[in-house]
């Protein structure tokens, strides 16, 4: 899991206005990417290349957090909804024209929760649907708030934060469902994606991103390493209503010490660790997997695959094709509705023999065999060092041994 770049300055919501704004143009931005396809497209025409240089600050609101600020505001009508980090410490409903706070939700997130979050205490925002504002919390709860008052409508526990699993990203809205993943792949969580009823908070289905015994893909794990396999969906999901497909990316497998979950020097490549570092297409009505594409099989480098997917139509080989666009750490991948991946560069197999060999050598240099160990055992530490070991890392991990993260 990698921390995303902070998107706001000094933990403040800063709103820019045109010197001469046009009246009458309104549109909602109810979810993280503007719509469920994460297109970030707005039909508004007030802002143009000709006048963008005339923007000035209309108002600014301090959000009260001293940590990084990664929340993307959403706007419904004339109300802007935004979160702070650290819990979130607050969810704000703000008059979008004046910056006046209409209500403030301050959840009672347990003290000391920082030590259970692997990658800072960010919150990336909320999702709006049907008069409710949905927000995930570091303590593992998904909460529905009344959009007019900020009162809790329901609160459902998704994961146990004391086991190193937290929620930092807004959920995905699909029909009458609110769908969320969580973070915790560094601490041995077994990933899943959960769909809840928007009105009641009751779980409708759960898809395990790490298949258990008897499920397709479990054979890609060594022994019982799947139980702590990672593959969490800590980022943002997307939805294509034309295909009725929900898309999520998954994180690195766990642990980073790759020999625990797959290859030693004699079996490199034998275990791909499905469905980690992958793109998943799920039927939102059933919670069943439709297709997957694993961009980094047996990821030993924390490449991840969680970057949000943008739903679009592209002309491929002369035909209009529904696709999802995704930028993983290594390359841009285009996957059509059947899960066939396309890359913007040629594969080595399509090059001449000499060029193909050079490309293959470069890839092998970029993706070395993972070392057998990438961690220390707690019994190898001096007593003064052992006291500084992360509390979650002190749990049993791997082959019955304690691990230490320094």
Buried (B, 14 or more C-beta within 10 A) or exposed (E): BBEBEBEBEEBBBEBEEBEEEEEEEEEEBBBBBBBBBBBEEEEEEEBEEEEEEEEEEBBEBEBBBEBBBBBBBBBBEEBBBBBBBBBBBBBBBBEBEEBEEBBBBEBEBEEEBEEBBBBBBBBBBBBBBEEBBBBBBBBBBBBBBBBEEBEEBBBBEBBBBBBBBBBBBBBBBBBEBBBBBBBBBBBBBBBBBBBBBBEEBEBBBEBBBBBBEEEEBBEBBBEEBBEBBBBBBBBBBBBBEEBEBBBBBBBBBBBBBBBBBBBBEEEBEEBBBBBBBBBBBBBBBEBEBBBBBBBBBBBBBBBBBBBBBBBBEEEEEEEEBBBBBBEBBBEEBBBBBEBEBBEEEEEBEEBEEEEBEEBEEEEEEEBEEBEEEBBBBBEEBEEEEBEEBBEBBBBEBBEEBBBBBE
